């Protein structure tokens, strides 16, 4: 194993003898959704190897990638967790600061849920309901192919089958990968139910995305922090409110909150794994290859994270709510990690 690690370090220009140059602990930042999974791996890693338990901060996907891309050296993070894929523009910023080679690791899948207190009535929504309730601009209720500022104040105004309670949704801020994915999969997914808006994508893709992904700012959607625990506390205090967070967090708090059905599908492990639950997304972490061989334990940590005992179908991360990769996809990820395959924007 030591020979393999030394060879891999040499492959990317690392020097195992450099130790940490002032830091002997892996530094990880990024997604609050990926945070609990990384924490489990880190704790096991610290207990079962000679290396220290990595330091992990939940800064949000966007904030974590920004920190990750600021440069190479002990003052910069080694790994960034992400609940969406790194964007081309983010990678450009990385390159501008000398972070030119990055290893991308897809770890599994997660669903995004709308949840409410278990003391409240269960909720069932369509993607169209979500769009009409939360978009900044929506089709004119009076008819015609035009947009108007969102006029809906209560759920039954959006859909007569829904409750008369006011629309109040607590969700992550723009820096969150969960917010990005929710806007794309749920809000845009509902927006696309209108044929005339969907046709906009062919002629004005940027205009389409702006109309279909921009969240209203009149108080119906309340930006919470990256801390999902605070959202749960607010849901318990206000049974009429809904909260947006990852399935894994719902799974850990089923004694307090319940997930809404979306398009008739419940946010369950099975539904997300088979792809029938409509708001699901892959999860990632990114490794700064220039730090491999320079910061102690990075390769070993990645190997633990991608091992079958962790990421496999019956691994300990599945017990924490991570939806495992399909067998063929898992083998591809392991092969890419072994080869230290460079991240390529736009390529899956």
Protein Blocks (a to p, Z undefined) as FASTA:
>chain_A
ZZmmmmmmmmnopafklmnnopacdcdedjfklmmmmmmmmmmmmmmmmbdcdddddebj
klmmmmmmnogcjkbcfbdcdfbdcdfklmmmmmmnopabccdddfbdcdddddddfkbc
cddddfklmmmmmmmbdcdfkgpjdddddfbfbfklmpmkbcfbdcddddddfklmklmm
mmmmmmmmmmmmpmklmmmmmmommlmmmmmmcccfehpaccddfblklmmmmmmmmmmb
ccdddfklmmmmmmmbccddeehiacdfklmmnopambdcdddddddfklgojaghklmm
mmmmmpmklmmmkbmklmnopacddfklmmmmmmmmmnopacdehiZZ
